[in-house]
Structures are given as C-alpha cells and as structure tokens.
Amino acid sequence: MTKPIVALQLYTVRDAAHEDLPKTLNQIKTMGYDAVELAGTYDLATEVLKKHLDDAGLEAVSAHVPYGAFEADAAGTVAKYKALGCRLISIPSLSLEALPGGKDFDTTKAVMVKTAALCKDHGLMLGYHNHAYEFKTLPCGSYVLDALFNTIDIDTGVYAQIDTGWVLAAGKDPVSYVKQYTGRCPSVHLKDIINVGDRFEDRPVGQGSQDIPAVMQAAEETGAYIMVVELDEAVGMTPLEAAKQSREYLLSIGY
C-alpha cells in the first residue's frame, strides 16, 4: 500500500505566507513536507506562484477554493488550479442555506455538478470540506453533510474531504466517519484538538485528543491519499512551530 501524501494547509501559516511566501515555503519543505494545500493565491499570477512552489520543491497537491469562484467562473478557476498542479480542489465551507435543507441548495448543487464535470475533464477532483455545523440533523433524520453526498451522486465526481477535527468537535467518531466514505474521500484533514471548557483548541498533530494512528490507518484503508495537516490557531507557539511539530510526529509514526 502506497503511503499517503502529507501536505500542510497554508492557512495554518497564513501570516508568514503573506509576509514572505518564498521563505515560508522553503521552511515548510525543510520541515519534511513535500506538498501543501493552497488557501488563496496571494494575489500572484499563476506562473509566479507555481515558480515559488517549484523553487521550494513543493507540490500544490490540493487547494481550498471559495464557492463563489466556481459560481463566477468555473472553467477559468478549474484551469488555474490545474496549471498550479492541483489534483483536488475543495470548497472550504458553505452556509446552511446553501446546503441540503436550505433555500439555495438547488443552485449550489447545479454549480457543484457543473464544476465537478469540468474537474473531470482536466483530471482533477472537486471536494467539499466539512466543519461541525454540517452535523445538524435534518427532518429526514440525515445529517446535512450526509444529505449533501447522498443527494449529489458519487458518479458526478463530487468528493468528501473529511476534516477529522471538526468531526470530533461535533461529537462523532472520525475513524468511523472516514470509513463511511470509503472510495469517496481522497483527502482527510488531520486536525488535532482538545476540549478546553466550553470550546475546542487546536494542537499540533499528535498532541491532542485524536487517535491519529487510527485515523491514518482508516484513511489508507478507504482510499484517501492526501493527508492535510491544519491548525486554525496555534496555541502557545508560532504556527510554523506547530506545523513543524506536527510533521515530526507523523514522521515518527511512519508517515
């Protein structure tokens, strides 16, 4: 079984990336990452951003792309991320109004199906990345997130990008949930969290309450091959240090 690609979601180090992208990309490579997941293009021309990535020796294996970009220009957006070398482009979030049970879902569905077809034509995949709020139960008894993937058939090419931190925050079992989407979840977000009173805080991967080895095993068994380290906020250290500690832990367990 081929080991998955371990990427860093650049949102984790967003301030450093905006301040000095080439330096930050080189630091990420030095940590042991070979890939990143984009969170924006830093107002750079596609060829300039691609050169920065190539110079650092990093693959932009995936990207988070706002839904509005697909709504405005699906063809141009897909072509841009194909040129950057992405294999997967994921919608990072949608409002409940735009998801099953919401008044705008029919429009959302049409845009996603159209975009997924364009992605297929370019050799990419279209994904949807969850938070905790999509675990709201609909009158039919299904979670909003499950209803999304049940309503949009897998044959359309719309895939799940399961964020294990938000699954855990929603009170669900990340391992079981990843397994639920066997064959439809090419990418998993590795977000480690702890409960602090009435809220959750991020921790470097391996330092929170996630069973990371079990998550990694489930991901491999179910066909996920892009594993993305992400922290929304680093606590008690810089984001770069949190990214480094996350990579060191994953390397220590064979990834």
C-alpha positions in Angstrom: 0.0 0.0 0.0 1.4 3.4 -1.1 1.9 5.8 1.8 -0.3 8.9 1.5 1.0 12.4 0.7 1.3 14.6 3.8 0.6 18.2 3.0 0.3 21.4 5.1 -2.7 23.6 4.7 -1.2 27.0 4.1 -4.0 28.6 6.1 -2.1 27.3 9.1 0.8 29.7 8.4 -1.2 32.4 6.7 0.5 35.4 8.3 4.0 34.2 7.5 3.0 33.2 3.9 1.5 36.6 3.2 4.6 38.3 4.7 7.2 36.3 2.7 5.8 33.4 0.7 9.1 32.0 -0.8 10.8 32.0 2.7 7.7 30.3 4.2 7.5 27.6 1.5 11.2 26.9 2.0 10.7 26.5 5.7 7.8 24.1 5.1 10.0 22.0 2.8 12.7 21.9 5.5 10.2 20.6 8.0 9.8 17.5 5.8 6.6 18.3 3.9 6.6 17.6 0.2 3.2 19.1 -0.5 0.9 21.9 0.5 -2.8 22.7 0.2 -3.3 26.2 -1.0 -5.6 28.7 0.7 -5.6 31.5 -1.8 -3.1 32.7 -4.3 -1.6 35.7 -2.6 -2.6 38.0 -5.5 0.1 36.4 -7.6 -0.1 35.4 -11.2 -0.4 31.7 -11.6 3.0 31.3 -13.2 4.7 33.2 -10.4 3.0 31.2 -7.7 3.9 28.0 -9.5 7.5 29.0 -9.7 7.6 29.8 -5.9 6.3 26.3 -5.3 8.7 24.6 -7.7 11.6 26.5 -6.3 10.8 25.2 -2.8 10.3 21.7 -4.1 6.6 21.6 -3.0 3.6 20.2 -4.8 0.4 22.1 -4.5 -1.5 18.8 -4.3 -4.8 20.5 -3.4 -6.4 23.8 -2.7 -9.3 25.3 -0.9 -11.3 27.5 -3.3 -14.3 29.6 -2.3 -17.6 28.5 -3.8 -18.0 32.0 -5.3 -15.1 31.4 -7.6 -16.8 28.5 -9.2 -20.1 30.3 -9.4 -18.5 33.3 -11.2 -16.1 31.4 -13.5 -16.0 27.6 -13.0 -14.0 26.9 -16.2 -11.3 29.6 -15.5 -11.0 28.6 -11.9 -10.5 24.9 -12.7 -8.0 25.7 -15.4 -6.0 27.9 -13.0 -5.7 25.3 -10.3 -4.9 22.6 -12.9 -2.0 24.9 -14.0 -0.8 25.1 -10.4 -0.6 21.3 -10.3 -3.5 20.6 -8.0 -5.2 17.1 -8.0 -8.1 18.2 -5.8 -9.9 21.5 -5.3 -12.2 21.7 -2.4 -14.9 24.1 -1.4 -13.9 25.0 2.2 -17.4 25.8 3.5 -21.0 26.7 2.6 -23.7 28.3 4.6 -26.6 26.1 5.8 -28.8 28.0 3.4 -26.7 26.6 0.5 -26.7 23.0 1.8 -29.4 20.4 1.9 -32.4 21.8 3.7 -31.5 25.3 2.7 -33.3 27.5 0.2 -30.3 27.9 -2.1 -29.3 24.2 -2.3 -30.6 23.7 -5.8 -28.3 26.4 -7.1 -25.4 25.0 -5.1 -26.0 21.5 -6.5 -26.1 22.8 -10.1 -22.8 24.7 -9.6 -21.1 21.8 -7.9 -22.2 19.3 -10.6 -21.0 21.6 -13.4 -17.7 22.2 -11.7 -17.1 18.6 -11.0 -17.6 17.8 -14.7 -15.0 20.4 -15.6 -12.7 19.0 -13.0 -13.0 15.5 -14.5 -12.2 16.9 -17.9 -9.0 18.4 -16.5 -8.0 15.3 -14.4 -8.9 17.0 -11.1 -11.4 16.2 -8.4 -13.9 18.5 -6.7 -14.3 18.2 -2.9 -16.3 19.6 -0.1 -14.6 20.2 3.3 -16.7 20.0 6.4 -17.0 21.8 9.7 -19.0 20.8 12.7 -22.2 22.6 11.8 -23.0 20.3 8.9 -23.8 17.6 11.5 -27.1 19.3 12.1 -29.9 16.7 11.7 -32.5 17.3 9.0 -36.2 16.4 9.3 -35.4 13.3 7.3 -33.0 12.1 10.0 -29.9 12.6 8.0 -27.0 14.9 8.8 -26.7 17.9 6.4 -23.3 16.6 5.4 -24.5 13.1 4.6 -27.5 14.6 2.7 -25.1 16.6 0.5 -23.3 13.5 -0.6 -26.5 11.4 -0.8 -28.2 14.0 -3.0 -25.2 14.6 -5.3 -24.4 11.1 -6.6 -20.8 9.9 -6.5 -20.8 9.5 -10.3 -20.9 13.3 -10.6 -17.3 13.4 -9.2 -18.1 15.4 -6.0 -16.0 14.0 -3.2 -15.7 14.4 0.6 -12.7 16.0 2.3 -13.3 14.9 5.8 -11.9 17.3 8.5 -11.4 15.0 11.4 -11.0 17.8 13.9 -14.5 19.2 13.2 -15.9 15.7 13.2 -14.6 15.2 16.7 -15.8 18.6 17.7 -19.3 17.6 16.5 -19.2 14.6 18.9 -18.7 12.0 16.2 -16.0 9.3 15.7 -13.6 10.4 13.0 -12.4 6.9 12.2 -15.9 5.6 11.6 -16.8 8.7 9.6 -13.8 8.4 7.3 -14.7 4.7 6.8 -18.3 5.7 5.9 -16.9 7.5 2.9 -14.7 4.6 1.6 -13.9 5.3 -2.1 -15.3 8.9 -1.9 -12.8 10.6 0.4 -9.5 11.1 -1.4 -8.3 13.7 1.2 -8.5 13.9 5.0 -7.7 16.9 7.2 -5.6 16.0 10.2 -6.7 18.5 12.8 -5.9 17.6 16.4 -7.9 19.3 19.1 -8.6 19.3 22.9 -11.6 20.4 24.8 -11.0 23.5 27.0 -14.1 24.2 29.0 -16.8 25.2 26.6 -14.6 25.4 23.5 -12.0 23.4 21.4 -8.4 24.4 20.8 -6.1 23.2 18.1 -2.9 21.3 19.0 -0.1 20.1 16.8 -1.0 16.7 15.3 -0.3 14.0 17.9 -0.7 16.3 20.9 -4.5 16.5 21.1 -7.3 14.0 21.7 -7.4 12.5 18.2 -6.3 8.9 17.7 -4.0 9.9 14.8 -2.6 6.4 14.1 -6.2 5.0 13.8 -7.2 7.9 11.6 -4.2 7.3 9.3 -4.9 3.6 9.1 -8.6 4.2 8.3 -7.7 6.8 5.6 -5.3 4.4 3.9 -7.8 1.5 4.0 -10.5 3.7 2.5 -8.5 5.1 -0.4 -7.5 8.5 1.0 -4.1 9.5 -0.3 -3.9 13.3 0.6 -3.5 13.9 4.3 -3.6 17.6 5.2 -2.2 19.0 8.4 -4.2 22.0 9.5 -4.4 24.3 12.6 -6.8 27.2 12.6 -4.9 28.7 15.5 -1.7 27.7 17.2 -1.7 28.0 21.0 1.5 28.6 22.9 3.7 28.5 19.9 4.1 30.0 16.4 2.1 28.4 13.6 5.3 27.4 11.9 6.4 25.6 15.1 3.1 23.9 15.3 3.4 22.8 11.7 7.0 21.5 12.4 5.9 19.5 15.5 3.0 18.0 13.5 5.3 16.8 10.8 7.8 15.4 13.3 5.1 13.4 14.9 3.8 12.0 11.7 7.3 11.0 10.6 7.8 9.3 14.0 4.8 7.0 13.3 5.9 6.2 9.7 4.3 9.0 7.7 
